[in-house]
C-alpha cells in the first residue's frame, strides 16, 4: 500500500514548507598563491595550488 495523506494540505502550508528550499551562491575565497577566486578547500584551477603548495601542474 502506498502512503496516503489523511487530510489535504493547503497551498499556504505547502508553500511555507518549500520556502526554505532555494539556491545559494557558491562561497569563493582568494587563492593564497595567485589571489584568484576559488572554491574553498579545493585545488585552485588557475595555478594548481592547495595550501600554498603546487599540487597539479597547470599549463
Backbone as XML, in Angstrom:
<?xml version="1.0"?>
<chain id="A" units="angstrom">
  <residue number="1" name="UNK">
    <atom name="N" x="0.827" y="-1.191" z="0.000"/>
    <atom name="CA" x="0.000" y="0.000" z="0.000"/>
    <atom name="C" x="0.863" y="1.244" z="0.000"/>
  </residue>
  <residue number="2" name="UNK">
    <atom name="N" x="0.435" y="2.235" z="-0.723"/>
    <atom name="CA" x="1.169" y="3.495" z="-0.788"/>
    <atom name="C" x="0.762" y="4.408" z="0.366"/>
  </residue>
  <residue number="3" name="UNK">
    <atom name="N" x="1.626" y="5.362" z="0.662"/>
    <atom name="CA" x="1.312" y="6.342" z="1.706"/>
    <atom name="C" x="0.265" y="7.302" z="1.164"/>
  </residue>
  <residue number="4" name="UNK">
    <atom name="N" x="-0.779" y="7.539" z="1.952"/>
    <atom name="CA" x="-1.882" y="8.383" z="1.520"/>
    <atom name="C" x="-2.110" y="9.462" z="2.577"/>
  </residue>
  <residue number="5" name="UNK">
    <atom name="N" x="-2.098" y="10.758" z="2.190"/>
    <atom name="CA" x="-2.315" y="11.801" z="3.190"/>
    <atom name="C" x="-3.720" y="11.733" z="3.780"/>
  </residue>
  <residue number="6" name="UNK">
    <atom name="N" x="-3.813" y="11.954" z="5.090"/>
    <atom name="CA" x="-5.101" y="11.898" z="5.781"/>
    <atom name="C" x="-5.981" y="13.089" z="5.381"/>
  </residue>
  <residue number="7" name="UNK">
    <atom name="N" x="-5.379" y="14.288" z="5.359"/>
    <atom name="CA" x="-6.115" y="15.500" z="5.002"/>
    <atom name="C" x="-5.369" y="16.260" z="3.916"/>
  </residue>
  <residue number="8" name="UNK">
    <atom name="N" x="-6.089" y="17.136" z="3.204"/>
    <atom name="CA" x="-5.475" y="17.940" z="2.145"/>
    <atom name="C" x="-4.614" y="19.034" z="2.770"/>
  </residue>
  <residue number="9" name="UNK">
    <atom name="N" x="-3.397" y="19.217" z="2.233"/>
    <atom name="CA" x="-2.544" y="20.320" z="2.663"/>
    <atom name="C" x="-2.885" y="21.542" z="1.826"/>
  </residue>
  <residue number="10" name="UNK">
    <atom name="N" x="-3.080" y="22.672" z="2.499"/>
    <atom name="CA" x="-3.426" y="23.893" z="1.776"/>
    <atom name="C" x="-2.213" y="24.408" z="1.009"/>
  </residue>
  <residue number="11" name="UNK">
    <atom name="N" x="-2.457" y="25.312" z="0.063"/>
    <atom name="CA" x="-1.362" y="25.868" z="-0.735"/>
    <atom name="C" x="-0.412" y="26.680" z="0.139"/>
  </residue>
  <residue number="12" name="UNK">
    <atom name="N" x="-0.968" y="27.374" z="1.119"/>
    <atom name="CA" x="-0.132" y="28.161" z="2.023"/>
    <atom name="C" x="0.797" y="27.295" z="2.852"/>
  </residue>
  <residue number="13" name="UNK">
    <atom name="N" x="0.274" y="26.208" z="3.392"/>
    <atom name="CA" x="1.092" y="25.299" z="4.196"/>
    <atom name="C" x="2.158" y="24.633" z="3.333"/>
  </residue>
  <residue number="14" name="UNK">
    <atom name="N" x="1.781" y="24.253" z="2.122"/>
    <atom name="CA" x="2.734" y="23.630" z="1.203"/>
    <atom name="C" x="3.840" y="24.618" z="0.837"/>
  </residue>
  <residue number="15" name="UNK">
    <atom name="N" x="3.467" y="25.863" z="0.542"/>
    <atom name="CA" x="4.452" y="26.849" z="0.124"/>
    <atom name="C" x="5.355" y="27.291" z="1.279"/>
  </residue>
  <residue number="16" name="UNK">
    <atom name="N" x="4.837" y="27.284" z="2.498"/>
    <atom name="CA" x="5.671" y="27.598" z="3.662"/>
    <atom name="C" x="6.760" y="26.545" z="3.832"/>
  </residue>
  <residue number="17" name="UNK">
    <atom name="N" x="6.422" y="25.314" z="3.577"/>
    <atom name="CA" x="7.385" y="24.217" z="3.694"/>
    <atom name="C" x="8.466" y="24.346" z="2.623"/>
  </residue>
  <residue number="18" name="UNK">
    <atom name="N" x="8.093" y="24.812" z="1.461"/>
    <atom name="CA" x="9.047" y="24.931" z="0.350"/>
    <atom name="C" x="9.803" y="26.255" z="0.337"/>
  </residue>
  <residue number="19" name="UNK">
    <atom name="N" x="9.500" y="27.163" z="1.261"/>
    <atom name="CA" x="10.098" y="28.498" z="1.241"/>
    <atom name="C" x="11.597" y="28.475" z="1.499"/>
  </residue>
  <residue number="20" name="UNK">
    <atom name="N" x="12.087" y="27.494" z="2.252"/>
    <atom name="CA" x="13.498" y="27.449" z="2.601"/>
    <atom name="C" x="14.339" y="26.691" z="1.580"/>
  </residue>
  <residue number="21" name="UNK">
    <atom name="N" x="13.720" y="26.161" z="0.546"/>
    <atom name="CA" x="14.444" y="25.409" z="-0.485"/>
    <atom name="C" x="14.826" y="26.364" z="-1.597"/>
  </residue>
  <residue number="22" name="UNK">
    <atom name="N" x="16.028" y="26.919" z="-1.509"/>
    <atom name="CA" x="16.442" y="27.899" z="-2.504"/>
    <atom name="C" x="17.923" y="27.755" z="-2.813"/>
  </residue>
  <residue number="23" name="UNK">
    <atom name="N" x="18.305" y="28.298" z="-3.930"/>
    <atom name="CA" x="19.695" y="28.245" z="-4.365"/>
    <atom name="C" x="20.507" y="29.273" z="-3.587"/>
  </residue>
  <residue number="24" name="UNK">
    <atom name="N" x="21.774" y="28.963" z="-3.344"/>
    <atom name="CA" x="22.698" y="29.917" z="-2.745"/>
    <atom name="C" x="23.922" y="30.030" z="-3.648"/>
  </residue>
  <residue number="25" name="UNK">
    <atom name="N" x="24.492" y="31.209" z="-3.672"/>
    <atom name="CA" x="25.685" y="31.429" z="-4.478"/>
    <atom name="C" x="26.853" y="30.693" z="-3.839"/>
  </residue>
  <residue number="26" name="UNK">
    <atom name="N" x="27.754" y="30.116" z="-4.648"/>
    <atom name="CA" x="28.883" y="29.402" z="-4.058"/>
    <atom name="C" x="29.816" y="30.360" z="-3.325"/>
  </residue>
  <residue number="27" name="UNK">
    <atom name="N" x="30.382" y="29.901" z="-2.218"/>
    <atom name="CA" x="31.328" y="30.703" z="-1.455"/>
    <atom name="C" x="32.667" y="30.701" z="-2.185"/>
  </residue>
  <residue number="28" name="UNK">
    <atom name="N" x="33.232" y="31.885" z="-2.363"/>
    <atom name="CA" x="34.511" y="31.999" z="-3.045"/>
    <atom name="C" x="35.519" y="32.698" z="-2.145"/>
  </residue>
  <residue number="29" name="UNK">
    <atom name="N" x="36.751" y="32.245" z="-2.178"/>
    <atom name="CA" x="37.840" y="32.859" z="-1.426"/>
    <atom name="C" x="39.001" y="33.109" z="-2.384"/>
  </residue>
  <residue number="30" name="UNK">
    <atom name="N" x="39.935" y="33.985" z="-1.969"/>
    <atom name="CA" x="41.112" y="34.261" z="-2.789"/>
    <atom name="C" x="42.141" y="33.157" z="-2.597"/>
  </residue>
  <residue number="31" name="UNK">
    <atom name="N" x="42.752" y="32.740" z="-3.685"/>
    <atom name="CA" x="43.833" y="31.760" z="-3.624"/>
    <atom name="C" x="45.021" y="32.397" z="-2.906"/>
  </residue>
  <residue number="32" name="UNK">
    <atom name="N" x="45.656" y="31.650" z="-2.012"/>
    <atom name="CA" x="46.772" y="32.192" z="-1.242"/>
    <atom name="C" x="48.035" y="32.364" z="-2.090"/>
  </residue>
  <residue number="33" name="UNK">
    <atom name="N" x="48.071" y="31.713" z="-3.256"/>
    <atom name="CA" x="49.261" y="31.794" z="-4.099"/>
    <atom name="C" x="49.112" y="32.799" z="-5.238"/>
  </residue>
  <residue number="34" name="UNK">
    <atom name="N" x="47.963" y="32.730" z="-5.959"/>
    <atom name="CA" x="47.802" y="33.603" z="-7.127"/>
    <atom name="C" x="46.710" y="34.663" z="-6.952"/>
  </residue>
  <residue number="35" name="UNK">
    <atom name="N" x="45.998" y="34.651" z="-5.836"/>
    <atom name="CA" x="44.948" y="35.630" z="-5.496"/>
    <atom name="C" x="43.741" y="35.614" z="-6.421"/>
  </residue>
  <residue number="36" name="UNK">
    <atom name="N" x="43.526" y="34.539" z="-7.154"/>
    <atom name="CA" x="42.306" y="34.403" z="-7.962"/>
    <atom name="C" x="41.215" y="33.798" z="-7.090"/>
  </residue>
  <residue number="37" name="UNK">
    <atom name="N" x="39.942" y="34.023" z="-7.465"/>
    <atom name="CA" x="38.829" y="33.473" z="-6.702"/>
    <atom name="C" x="38.710" y="31.979" z="-6.956"/>
  </residue>
  <residue number="38" name="UNK">
    <atom name="N" x="38.469" y="31.233" z="-5.876"/>
    <atom name="CA" x="38.351" y="29.786" z="-5.972"/>
    <atom name="C" x="37.397" y="29.287" z="-4.885"/>
  </residue>
  <residue number="39" name="UNK">
    <atom name="N" x="36.913" y="28.073" z="-5.035"/>
    <atom name="CA" x="36.067" y="27.448" z="-4.030"/>
    <atom name="C" x="36.973" y="26.993" z="-2.883"/>
  </residue>
  <residue number="40" name="UNK">
    <atom name="N" x="36.612" y="27.266" z="-1.627"/>
    <atom name="CA" x="37.500" y="26.879" z="-0.524"/>
    <atom name="C" x="37.674" y="25.366" z="-0.400"/>
  </residue>
  <residue number="41" name="UNK">
    <atom name="N" x="38.824" y="24.958" z="0.079"/>
    <atom name="CA" x="39.191" y="23.548" z="0.299"/>
    <atom name="C" x="39.241" y="22.744" z="-0.998"/>
  </residue>
  <residue number="42" name="UNK">
    <atom name="N" x="39.571" y="23.413" z="-2.099"/>
    <atom name="CA" x="39.744" y="22.749" z="-3.394"/>
    <atom name="C" x="41.053" y="23.240" z="-4.004"/>
  </residue>
  <residue number="43" name="UNK">
    <atom name="N" x="41.570" y="22.504" z="-4.969"/>
    <atom name="CA" x="42.768" y="22.922" z="-5.690"/>
    <atom name="C" x="42.386" y="24.088" z="-6.603"/>
  </residue>
  <residue number="44" name="UNK">
    <atom name="N" x="43.212" y="25.115" z="-6.633"/>
    <atom name="CA" x="42.966" y="26.293" z="-7.470"/>
    <atom name="C" x="43.080" y="25.887" z="-8.939"/>
  </residue>
  <residue number="45" name="UNK">
    <atom name="N" x="42.085" y="26.263" z="-9.744"/>
    <atom name="CA" x="42.106" y="25.910" z="-11.163"/>
    <atom name="C" x="43.081" y="26.777" z="-11.950"/>
  </residue>
  <residue number="46" name="UNK">
    <atom name="N" x="43.406" y="27.952" z="-11.421"/>
    <atom name="CA" x="44.299" y="28.865" z="-12.144"/>
    <atom name="C" x="45.766" y="28.460" z="-12.002"/>
  </residue>
  <residue number="47" name="UNK">
    <atom name="N" x="46.195" y="28.133" z="-10.771"/>
    <atom name="CA" x="47.616" y="27.839" z="-10.556"/>
    <atom name="C" x="47.877" y="26.405" z="-10.093"/>
  </residue>
  <residue number="48" name="UNK">
    <atom name="N" x="46.847" y="25.660" z="-9.740"/>
    <atom name="CA" x="47.026" y="24.272" z="-9.325"/>
    <atom name="C" x="47.571" y="24.113" z="-7.918"/>
  </residue>
  <residue number="49" name="UNK">
    <atom name="N" x="47.421" y="25.144" z="-7.078"/>
    <atom name="CA" x="47.969" y="25.101" z="-5.723"/>
    <atom name="C" x="46.864" y="24.836" z="-4.712"/>
  </residue>
  <residue number="50" name="UNK">
    <atom name="N" x="47.254" y="24.196" z="-3.608"/>
    <atom name="CA" x="46.377" y="23.998" z="-2.456"/>
    <atom name="C" x="47.214" y="24.193" z="-1.212"/>
  </residue>
  <residue number="51" name="UNK">
    <atom name="N" x="46.801" y="25.084" z="-0.342"/>
    <atom name="CA" x="47.511" y="25.384" z="0.893"/>
    <atom name="C" x="48.947" y="25.828" z="0.612"/>
  </residue>
  <residue number="52" name="UNK">
    <atom name="N" x="49.096" y="26.726" z="-0.369"/>
    <atom name="CA" x="50.375" y="27.322" z="-0.785"/>
    <atom name="C" x="51.368" y="26.330" z="-1.378"/>
  </residue>
  <residue number="53" name="UNK">
    <atom name="N" x="50.910" y="25.123" z="-1.713"/>
    <atom name="CA" x="51.778" y="24.132" z="-2.345"/>
    <atom name="C" x="51.214" y="23.771" z="-3.709"/>
  </residue>
  <residue number="54" name="UNK">
    <atom name="N" x="52.065" y="23.565" z="-4.683"/>
    <atom name="CA" x="51.609" y="23.172" z="-6.025"/>
    <atom name="C" x="51.268" y="21.692" z="-6.012"/>
  </residue>
  <residue number="55" name="UNK">
    <atom name="N" x="50.021" y="21.382" z="-6.294"/>
    <atom name="CA" x="49.544" y="20.003" z="-6.278"/>
    <atom name="C" x="49.520" y="19.430" z="-7.688"/>
  </residue>
  <residue number="56" name="UNK">
    <atom name="N" x="48.981" y="20.206" z="-8.630"/>
    <atom name="CA" x="48.950" y="19.779" z="-10.031"/>
    <atom name="C" x="49.611" y="20.851" z="-10.877"/>
  </residue>
  <residue number="57" name="UNK">
    <atom name="N" x="50.198" y="20.444" z="-11.969"/>
    <atom name="CA" x="50.821" y="21.428" z="-12.865"/>
    <atom name="C" x="49.797" y="21.902" z="-13.877"/>
  </residue>
  <residue number="58" name="UNK">
    <atom name="N" x="49.692" y="23.217" z="-14.004"/>
    <atom name="CA" x="48.741" y="23.828" z="-14.938"/>
    <atom name="C" x="49.547" y="24.453" z="-16.068"/>
  </residue>
  <residue number="59" name="UNK">
    <atom name="N" x="49.220" y="24.078" z="-17.290"/>
    <atom name="CA" x="49.962" y="24.623" z="-18.444"/>
    <atom name="C" x="49.460" y="25.985" z="-18.842"/>
  </residue>
</chain>
